[in-house]
Amino acid sequence: MVYDDSFWVTKLQLMGVWDEVEARTRFEAAMRRKREGVERRRREEEREFKERRGENTTTTTTTTATLFDVVEETERRRREEVEKAARELEVRKQHKEEEERRIQQQQQGEVDLLSAPMDPAAMAAVRIGQTVIPVMLPPSQMLGVLKNVRSIRGFARQEFARVYAILGPLYHDLVRARTHSDPEIFRLFRDPGEQAAMLAQLKTFSECDTAVGWYERTENLRAIMDVFENAALRELEGGYEAGDVDGRMKRYAAVLITLNGGAAGVQLFVQKHPVMEEMREELGNPLDCFDKPVMGQLSLEPAKAFFHRLAGIMKEQAAVIDRVFPDTVNVLLPFLERVAEDVIGEYISPVVDEAHDRDIEMYLKAVTGLFRLCVEFAASLPPTKGSGDRETFRKDVLAVMARVFDPHIDLYLQEELDYFRKTSESEVEKWEKQISEQDAATESFLMSNINREADKKDFLTTFRKVILAPVSVIPSAFSTSKAAPTTPKPEENPYSGELDMTQTNTLQDLDTAYHGHRISTLSITDDVSRAQSPAPPPTTELAAKAALMNSRLESIRSLFSIEVALNLVHKAKESLERAAQFTQLGGQTGEEAREQCETIFIALLQILGPRHVKTGFDKAVSHLSSYDPRSLSTHNPTTGVAPLITFLDLVNVGDLIQQMVDVFYEQELVSPHLTDRHDFLNPASAEKKLFEKMLDEKVAAGLNTGITVLISEVEHILATTQQPGDYNPSSPPATPAVTHTAEQVISCITSHTSLLAGSIDKTVLDVFHQEIGLRLFTSICKHIKRQRISVDGAITLICDFNHYAEFVDRMRINTLRPYYRALKGLAQIYLIDSKHAKMMASVIADAQRWEGVWRVEEVYEFAGRRADWYVVRKEVERAMYGFGCGVM
């Protein structure tokens, strides 16, 4: 076991001085040199062998006449002996050079594995008292013996012997000492720095002591080192109290660092600073942040002054640290940790607790304001020589500030979310309450002159009167005049063109654009003032019901408010800006803050969507579906469908709210990297998609109802404005032209569909146009079946059909064009003179002409609307079906 190299390697590993990588490198280098030597000797032997064979061949060829010559043989042997002696001399010379090179390498630390073992006779000796210590180095160089240990496989025993020869006697002398003054080490080394270095080496050497009684020996060593450390600490403390920074403090700080890293010296330096106790009151009182300068308000100016004074103290202390401690020890960070725990933490906690007891909003502002001051304080601190680079120092300081706020962050994040939800729901509830009060005030005003007892007894009868009464029976809602209600002009629409979201890139721009273009139709107070106008209320229950329906239809656009949405977005922005400050801390705290920011955004969408916008769209669709133009005595077809116009304004408001959400999402979450828009599993992105889906579904449902209402208006125009003489004139028209009815129909549809341009998705808009085109086609077909059309009136009919087709072409919906081409072809049936019944029959029976839009039977039904149909019917049927023919 004594000669087992692994045993001594283990000893050196226990001391931490064996480097396996170095040992592997040295071993590979030695093996490479050995292989090179073997290869060199092999090449020399081959060369000698070839030379010997060449001489023998020459001798044989030149002595063909003589078999044996004594002179030549003697000469040959003499030459061989000379060559052999020369080779031996060359080999000895090479061995000598190799030995000299090996000795030189040994002196430089590159010892070959094949070298001879160390000669004990070459070792010197140093006597310390009664102890004789064999050493290879002078006493002044004994302090670096562990640093000079080489990791060489096969020579671990020699390396350990060299270490043991120097440290072993000192170690055993020290552990047998009865008092701290007995060890020879304190007489051999007089300088405290050298004593500390040797004690540190002995502490490392004691790690390999595994023999019986090792615990007692290591405890004795530890006791001696504790005594030495306490003495050095007293000297350091004396220097601190005397203000001897560059003398005793710097000297004994280096001694403590050499002894065991200087942790005790750093702790003493931190504890002795007066800022921990005496100067705390001079920095500031935490409660000065309240009721100054205004009673009941929070002011962070005292806190700002507190951190300013503390930063000045830290800068002075950083300069002292650079003068006392070497750059291998980071003293500023432990000092800052203690200041953060005993000074900053003790200042922040009373402020936060008092603010929480007073008001939640004050608490939220206090936490984020103090954290911002802490971050500014950390950024103002200069790093010391031992703090590393500036970026690393900044991260370390932020981590210290994070530990200060650890007790408050979880509660703050939860309170921030709860506060946002509470204030947002309160905002929506306030809006809903105002709407309810407005509706109640309007209904009360309209029903104020009605006998409630009679209404209770005859409710069903009154309801039937409202539904089934002729148009002329229902009077005006607020007056007896027949003036039609005025509709907003296109330029008065705040969302059709003036408020362009493509030009608003930030929430501030959006806010300015909104407040710069808002109109009275979006104001609740204006609606209430109109409901409470001084006009006299209706005197009959029937008129009151009609006026109430008008009022509900007019109030569609106020069912949800862009102002409420803007307020909610601003509240979310404030909450996000406060919570996002903690994401810079990184780690688990930063991740929790980032997730809470996403949760705030999700709460915004949940309150703004299902609670506000969805409810408003549901009520709007319900009110719009109850619209009937035939039941309104004040209806004027030229003004269009006023409830549909207001609903389309509502769609524009909904689109504006969606764009506000998009701007908010990009500006407040994506740009600061609080969320990942490309992560399909991200909850904020998923909630945003749900919000957009809900908005699209409600807009689609409203547009479907709006289409029904719009087509009802078109049918009403066709039924009330089309004159019998338009398609069946008494005399041929002088100039063929489009009828006023067709122009009014297209004008009504165009004025309503143009309101949606740019406010909804193009795909949804195309579907909307396609549905309007199909329903318009159906309404025209029904209208034609109710008319009588003459040959002279067919020219006017063709003009109307061309007018309808041009409108459809402008919408660029290819699926609608076959319908209106068939409609234009249908006019030819009415243009054919009665004398050409067979030609009319061939046109009716040509299925390809109608492109699958109608069957022949349906075209035949249209032909029955000719004014002279009863004259040509028999001829047409005979040509089509063969009626009246006989078989001979």
Buried (B, 14 or more C-beta within 10 A) or exposed (E): EEEEBEEBBBBBBBBEBBBEEEBEEBBEBBEEBEEEEEEEEEEBEEEEEEEEEEEEEEEEEEEEEEEEEEEEEEEBEEEEEEBEEEEEEEEEEBEEEBEEEBEEBBEEEBBBBEBEEBEEEEEEEBEBEEEEBBBBBEBEEBBEBBEBBBBBBBBBBBBBBBBBBBBBBBBEBBBEBEEBEBBBBBEBBEEBBBBBBBBBBBBBBBBBBEEEEBEEBBEBBEEBBEEBBEBBBEBBBEBBEEEEBEEBBBBBBBBBBBBBEBEBBBEBBBEEBEBBEEBBEEBBEBEBBBEEEEEEEBBBEBBBEBBBBBBEBBEEBBEBBBEBBBEEBBBBBBBBBBBBBBBBBEBBBBBBBBBBEBBBBBBBBBBBBBBBBBBEBBEBBBBBBBBBEEEEBBEBBBBBBBBBBEEBBEEBBEBBBEBBBEBBBEBBEEBBEBBEEBBEBBBEBBBEBBEEEEBEEEEEEBEEBBEEBEBEBBBBBBEEEEEBBEBBEEEEBBBBEEBEBEEBEEBEEBBEBBEEEBBEBBBBEEBBEBBEEEEEBBEBBBBBBBBBBBBBBBBBBBBBBBBBBBBBBEBBBBBBEBBBBBBBBBEEBBEBBBBBBBBBBBBBBBBBBEBBBBBBBBBBBEBBBBBBBBBBBBBBBEBBBBBBBBBBBBBBBBBBBBBBBEBBBEBBBBEBEBBBEEEEEBBBBEBBEBBBEBBBEBBBBBBBBBBBBBBBBBBBBBBEBBEEEBBBBEEEBEEEBBBEBBBBBBBBBEBBBEBBEBBBEEEBBBBBBBBBBBBBBEBBBEBBEEBEBBBBBBBBBBBBBBBBBEBBEEBEBEEBBEBBBBBBBBBBBBBBEBEEBBBBBBBBBEEEBBEEBBEEEEBBBBBEBBBBBEEBBEBBBBBBEEEEEEEE
